[in-house]
């Protein structure tokens, strides 16, 4: 058996195996690169969707804030109206008391005449 021939064929086989391994690694590298590109595209899409959702939520929050402000304004208006009504009722009560006193004053002399 020729030693040079034996090493020559082993070297050839070794070279073929290494070349196949390199090709496999290159293919896996391409697959990984494609997957990374797809994931990056997905991340961009997800970010855009999240931005849209956040904007929608912020709009809804602003709408709720506006409703709260409107309700607060309505409550303040009701308080003002209630205070006005109380003042009018007190004024009316004072007028009634004054009128009642006037009526009593005018009735006293009339009752004396009888």
C-alpha positions in Angstrom: 0.0 0.0 0.0 1.3 3.4 -1.0 1.5 5.8 2.0 1.4 8.9 -0.2 -1.7 7.6 -2.0 -3.4 6.8 1.3 -2.6 10.3 2.7 -3.6 11.9 -0.6 -7.0 10.3 -0.5 -7.5 11.1 3.2 -6.5 14.7 2.5 -9.0 14.8 -0.4 -11.8 13.4 1.8 -10.9 15.8 4.5 -11.0 18.7 2.1 -14.4 17.6 0.8 -15.8 17.2 4.3 -14.6 20.7 5.3 -16.0 22.2 2.1 -19.4 20.6 2.9 -19.3 21.9 6.5 -18.4 25.4 5.2 -21.4 25.2 2.8 -23.7 24.1 5.6 -22.5 26.9 7.8 -23.0 29.4 4.9 -26.6 28.1 4.4 -27.3 28.3 8.1 -25.9 31.8 8.1 -28.2 32.9 5.3 -31.2 31.3 7.0 -30.3 33.1 10.2 -29.9 36.4 8.4 -33.3 36.0 6.7 -34.9 35.2 10.1 -33.2 38.3 11.6 -34.5 40.5 8.8 -38.0 39.1 9.2 -37.8 39.7 13.0 -36.6 43.3 12.4 -39.5 43.8 10.0 -41.9 42.4 12.6 -40.4 44.6 15.3 -41.0 47.7 13.1 -44.6 46.7 12.5 -45.2 46.0 16.2 -43.7 49.3 17.1 -46.0 51.1 14.6 -49.0 49.2 16.0 -48.0 50.1 19.5 -47.6 53.8 18.6 -51.1 53.8 17.1 -52.5 52.1 20.2 -50.7 54.5 22.5 -52.1 57.5 20.5 -55.6 56.0 20.6 -55.3 55.5 24.4 -53.9 59.0 24.9 -56.8 60.4 22.8 -59.3 58.5 25.0 -57.6 59.7 28.1 -57.8 63.3 26.9 -61.5 62.8 26.1 -62.1 61.5 29.6 -60.2 64.5 31.1 -62.4 66.8 29.1 -65.5 65.1 30.4 -64.2 65.4 33.9 -63.5 69.1 33.4 -67.0 69.5 32.0 -68.5 67.7 34.9 -66.5 69.8 37.3 -67.7 73.0 35.6 -71.3 71.7 35.8 -70.8 71.0 39.6 -69.5 74.5 40.1 -72.4 75.9 38.2 -74.8 73.9 40.3 -73.1 75.1 43.5 -73.4 78.7 42.3 -77.1 78.2 41.5 -77.7 76.5 44.8 -76.1 79.4 46.7 -78.2 81.8 44.6 -81.4 79.9 45.5 -80.4 79.8 49.2 -79.8 83.6 49.1 -83.1 84.2 47.3 -85.0 81.9 49.8 -83.3 83.8 52.8 -84.2 87.1 51.2 -87.8 85.9 50.6 -88.0 84.7 54.2 -86.8 88.1 55.4 -89.4 89.8 53.2 -92.1 87.4 54.6 -91.0 88.2 58.2 -91.0 91.9 57.4 -94.4 91.7 55.7 -95.8 89.6 58.6 -94.6 92.3 61.1 -96.2 94.9 58.9 -99.4 92.9 58.9 -99.3 92.5 62.6 -98.7 96.2 63.1 -101.7 97.1 61.0 -103.9 94.5 62.6 -103.3 95.6 66.1 -105.0 98.9 65.7 -107.9 97.3 63.9 -108.3 94.8 66.6 -108.4 97.6 69.2 -111.2 99.3 67.3 -113.4 96.3 67.7 
